[in-house]
Amino acid sequence: MKKYTLFIGLIVTALLVAACSKDETDPTLETWKQQNEQAFTGLANNPEYTRLSMPGGVGNIYYRVLQEGDGKRVYYNSRAEVYYKGWYVVTNQDRKVNAGDVFDQRLFDDGETFKLAVSQAATDNIQYATVINGWNLALQYMVEGDKWEVWIPYQLAYGENGNASIPGYTTLAFEIELIKAIDPDEFDSTTGSSTDDSSGIIF
């Protein structure tokens, strides 16, 4: 009986190892990763887009200006209010994703801006959400009234594991309109009530 139990145990272990190995070398995931990387790097030769690099060379984003503003600029320790729309840039039926599919948005017609903290330095008020690194980078080059299309690689978005409905290794595109920049000396520390901003997919 002990030999039989050991034999079954070895079979189960072997099957688990095989399953893990299959996941690690999932050809559909590798294809998805390559498609997203190619879509992003393809912007390097597109004169409509400008590259911005993260400090320390940990990655970059591409953007193009859709509308130029003339208001106050955003700083690392600012908060901001924006309208935005985010979509996929690659079609891959294995991942059930199509280029142009919108995965999240907060627009004027929704009746309220999305409130965010540009960095962890500005998150002491729970009304203001933190955002992915690609957003942090883009916002610090924007002024009130700007509307940009921003492409963010997975390294500066949700990485290898993804988030909610967004698969890992996903390049994301956003339209971001900066409505208001809020300097630290304007923060209202008395406001502690929560808003529905915590439902956004991007933070």
Salt bridges, closest charged atoms under 4 A:
ASP26 OD2 - ARG95 NH2 3.20
GLU48 OE1 - ARG64 NH1 3.88
GLU112 OE2 - LYS115 NZ 3.21
ASP124 OD1 - ARG79 NH2 2.15
GLU149 OE1 - ARG64 NH2 2.86
ASP183 OD2 - LYS72 NZ 3.92
GLU186 OE1 - LYS72 NZ 2.70
ASP197 OD1 - ARG106 NH1 3.06
